[in-house]
Amino acid sequence: MSLQATNLLIQMGKLPATLNAKPQEFADELIRHMRIVSPSGTNFIFIGDTEPTSNVGPWLKGGTQWWVWSEDIKRYVPLDISESETKWFQVGFTTPATSTPPVWLRTTKDQTEADPSIGSPIGWLIFNGTNWIPFNSIVTSGPTASRPAAPIEYQQFYDTTISVLIWWERGAWRTVSGVPGDIKIVGFLNLDDAKAANPGWDLFGAGNQSFRGRYISQATKDAAGTDLTTDPDVAHRQSFETFGETDGVKIDGASPVPYPPTIALWHLIKT
């Protein structure tokens, strides 16, 4: 094993002039008159899981934590490296006074000495040389077959097969646009194609046959008693009320009322 040079020195005092000793006694006397010194102090490292009771130099605890001796409380405290730590971004509600670093995570409140919490995150901003501007990440994209296999809640994905932005919500892929209860008309020959191109939407009337094949008109009252004022000749219809089952209504005994020119398209509802 090779030995390494250190700044430690051996200092020895004078032996008694009257010393009369055998070889071992002479060696013992030499040791008693020696000490190890250093012109710049020592810098040993203590490694272990149990806190030393005195200052034995820097302490590496558990192989991952650095602790140093505090003369104020006479015990070891965690090493403060905040002054040498790189600040990657700024955090808080108030616009930063400096643009270094040029990245800012804006939150709902600023930290104070009394309350170091930062609130909730609002968004990321970057300094463009003049102003702080918000920026958003670009979502991943790909065909339907490349949708993430194990998505997390609200994870987004742009499906290039159907050209729509979707996200994982309530255990299923759904379009980001629309809220539950929205109804829209889509132009597809087949219902399955219409549903495949609109994740999270289903046929309006999928669970109620009486809704299918009807024109949709505006409701004027609801089950809670709300009743909108209408013109005198407008019939009041409650929300989800079905009517108009009689086909071929006539003005008189001989003149049927023709259907207006009509096109039938799929009605989908956001689930």
C-alpha positions in Angstrom: 0.0 0.0 0.0 1.5 3.4 -1.0 1.4 6.2 1.5 0.4 9.7 0.8 2.2 12.9 1.9 0.3 15.1 4.3 0.9 18.5 6.0 1.3 16.8 9.4 4.6 17.1 11.2 6.2 15.2 14.1 7.6 17.5 16.8 9.8 16.1 19.6 11.0 17.7 22.8 14.5 17.3 24.3 15.3 14.0 26.1 16.6 14.3 29.7 20.4 14.5 29.7 20.6 12.0 32.5 18.5 9.4 30.6 19.9 5.9 31.1 17.5 3.4 29.4 17.4 0.1 27.8 16.3 0.0 24.1 12.6 -0.4 24.7 12.7 2.2 27.5 14.5 4.5 25.1 11.8 4.0 22.4 9.0 4.6 25.0 10.7 7.8 26.1 11.0 9.0 22.5 7.2 8.6 22.0 6.4 10.4 25.2 8.4 13.4 23.9 6.7 13.5 20.5 3.5 15.0 19.2 1.9 15.4 15.8 1.3 19.0 14.7 0.3 20.9 11.5 1.0 24.5 10.4 -2.6 24.8 8.9 -4.7 22.6 11.2 -6.2 19.2 10.4 -9.1 18.3 8.2 -10.3 14.7 9.0 -13.7 13.3 8.0 -15.8 11.2 10.3 -17.9 8.6 8.6 -20.8 6.8 10.5 -24.5 6.8 11.4 -24.1 7.9 15.0 -23.5 11.5 15.8 -20.1 12.2 17.4 -20.3 14.0 20.8 -17.3 16.3 20.0 -15.8 18.0 17.0 -14.0 15.3 15.0 -14.2 17.2 11.7 -16.8 17.0 9.0 -19.3 14.2 9.5 -20.5 12.1 6.5 -23.8 10.6 7.8 -25.2 7.6 6.1 -22.9 8.0 3.1 -25.1 10.8 1.7 -25.4 13.7 4.3 -22.8 16.2 5.3 -22.8 17.7 8.8 -20.5 20.1 10.5 -19.8 21.0 14.2 -21.6 24.0 15.7 -19.7 25.8 18.5 -22.9 27.5 19.5 -24.9 24.4 20.4 -22.0 22.0 20.7 -23.3 19.4 18.3 -23.5 18.6 14.6 -25.9 20.5 12.2 -26.6 19.9 8.5 -24.1 21.6 6.2 -25.5 24.8 4.6 -24.5 24.9 0.9 -27.1 27.5 -0.2 -24.5 30.1 -1.2 -22.8 27.7 -3.5 -26.0 26.2 -4.9 -27.1 27.2 -8.5 -30.4 29.0 -8.6 -32.2 27.5 -11.6 -35.4 29.5 -11.5 -37.3 32.1 -9.5 -40.5 31.4 -7.5 -43.2 33.7 -6.2 -46.2 36.0 -7.2 -44.4 39.3 -7.5 -42.6 40.0 -10.8 -38.9 39.3 -10.1 -36.6 42.3 -9.7 -33.9 40.6 -11.7 -33.9 38.5 -14.9 -31.2 36.2 -13.6 -32.1 33.4 -13.9 -34.5 34.1 -16.8 -37.1 31.5 -15.8 -39.9 32.3 -13.3 -42.5 29.9 -11.8 -45.3 32.2 -10.8 -47.3 31.2 -7.8 -50.3 32.6 -5.9 -48.2 34.1 -3.1 -44.7 35.2 -2.1 -42.6 33.6 0.5 -42.0 35.5 3.8 -39.8 34.8 6.8 -43.0 34.2 8.8 -44.6 32.1 6.1 -42.2 30.4 3.7 -45.0 28.7 1.7 -45.4 29.6 -2.0 -49.1 28.9 -2.5 -50.2 27.2 -5.7 -48.4 27.2 -9.1 -49.9 29.5 -11.8 -47.6 29.1 -14.7 -44.1 29.3 -16.2 -42.7 32.5 -17.6 -39.4 33.3 -19.4 -37.7 36.6 -19.8 -37.3 37.5 -23.5 -34.9 40.4 -23.0 -37.7 42.9 -22.4 -40.6 41.3 -20.6 -41.7 38.2 -18.8 -43.8 36.1 -21.1 -45.7 32.8 -20.4 -44.7 29.7 -22.3 -46.4 26.3 -22.6 -44.9 22.9 -23.4 -45.6 21.2 -26.7 -47.8 18.1 -26.2 -46.7 14.8 -27.6 -48.5 13.6 -30.7 -49.0 10.7 -33.0 -51.6 8.3 -34.5 -54.3 6.8 -32.4 -52.3 3.6 -31.9 -49.5 5.7 -30.3 -51.6 7.1 -27.5 -49.8 6.7 -24.1 -50.5 3.2 -22.8 -50.6 4.2 -19.1 -51.7 7.9 -19.0 -52.1 9.9 -15.9 -55.1 12.1 -15.1 -55.2 15.2 -17.5 -52.3 14.0 -19.6 -52.7 15.5 -23.1 -52.0 14.0 -26.5 -52.6 15.3 -30.0 -54.1 12.5 -32.0 -53.0 13.0 -35.6 -55.3 10.2 -36.9 -58.4 12.3 -36.0 -56.6 15.7 -35.8 -57.8 16.6 -32.3 -56.3 17.4 -28.9 -57.4 14.9 -26.3 -56.6 14.2 -22.7 -57.1 11.4 -20.2 -59.9 12.3 -17.9 -62.2 10.2 -15.7 -60.6 7.0 -16.9 -61.0 7.6 -20.6 -59.6 9.6 -23.5 -61.8 12.6 -24.3 -61.5 15.7 -26.4 -60.2 18.7 -24.5 -63.0 20.8 -26.0 -66.5 20.6 -24.7 -68.0 19.9 -21.3 -70.4 17.1 -20.2 -73.8 17.8 -21.7 -72.6 19.7 -24.8 -74.4 18.6 -28.0 -72.9 18.9 -31.5 -73.8 17.8 -35.0 -71.2 15.9 -37.0 -71.1 14.9 -40.6 -70.1 11.2 -40.8 -71.8 8.4 -42.8 -71.3 5.9 -40.0 -72.0 6.4 -36.3 -68.9 4.3 -35.3 -66.7 6.7 -37.4 -68.3 9.7 -35.8 -67.6 8.4 -32.3 -64.1 7.3 -33.1 -63.3 10.8 -34.3 -64.8 12.3 -31.1 -63.4 10.6 -28.0 -65.5 11.1 -25.0 -68.7 11.8 -27.0 -71.6 9.4 -27.5 -74.8 9.3 -29.6 -77.4 11.7 -28.2 -80.2 9.2 -27.3 -77.8 6.2 -26.9 -79.7 5.2 -23.8 -83.1 6.5 -24.7 -84.9 5.5 -27.9 -87.5 8.3 -27.6 -84.7 10.9 -28.2 -83.7 9.5 -31.5 -84.7 10.9 -34.9 -86.2 14.1 -33.5 -85.6 17.7 -34.2 -84.1 19.5 -31.3 -86.0 22.7 -30.2 -85.4 25.1 -27.3 -86.8 24.2 -23.9 -88.7 27.0 -22.0 -89.1 25.4 -18.6 -87.4 22.9 -16.3 -88.3 20.4 -13.6 -87.3 23.0 -10.9 -90.1 25.3 -12.0 -88.2 27.8 -14.2 -90.6 28.9 -16.9 -89.4 31.4 -19.5 -91.7 34.0 -21.0 -92.4 33.3 -24.7 -94.5 34.8 -27.5 -98.2 34.0 -27.2 -98.2 31.3 -29.9 -95.1 29.4 -28.8 -95.7 26.2 -26.9 -93.9 25.7 -23.6 -91.7 22.6 -23.6 -89.9 21.2 -20.6 -86.3 20.2 -21.0 -86.0 16.7 -22.4 -89.7 16.6 -23.2 -90.6 14.6 -26.3 -93.3 15.5 -28.7 -94.3 15.5 -32.4 -95.0 11.8 -32.8 -97.9 12.4 -35.2 -96.6 12.3 -38.8 -98.3 14.2 -41.6 -100.1 16.9 -39.6 -102.6 18.7 -41.8 -103.8 22.3 -42.1 -107.2 21.1 -43.1 -108.8 17.9 -44.2 -107.0 17.8 -47.6 -103.7 19.8 -47.4 -100.8 18.0 -45.7 -98.0 20.1 -44.2 -94.8 19.2 -46.1 -91.5 18.7 -44.4 -89.0 21.5 -45.1 -85.9 20.4 -47.0 -83.9 18.5 -44.4 -80.6 16.7 -43.9 -80.2 14.1 -41.2 -76.8 14.1 -39.3 -75.5 12.5 -36.1 -76.1 14.3 -32.9 -73.4 13.6 -30.3 -73.3 14.5 -26.6 -70.2 15.0 -24.5 -70.1 12.4 -21.7 
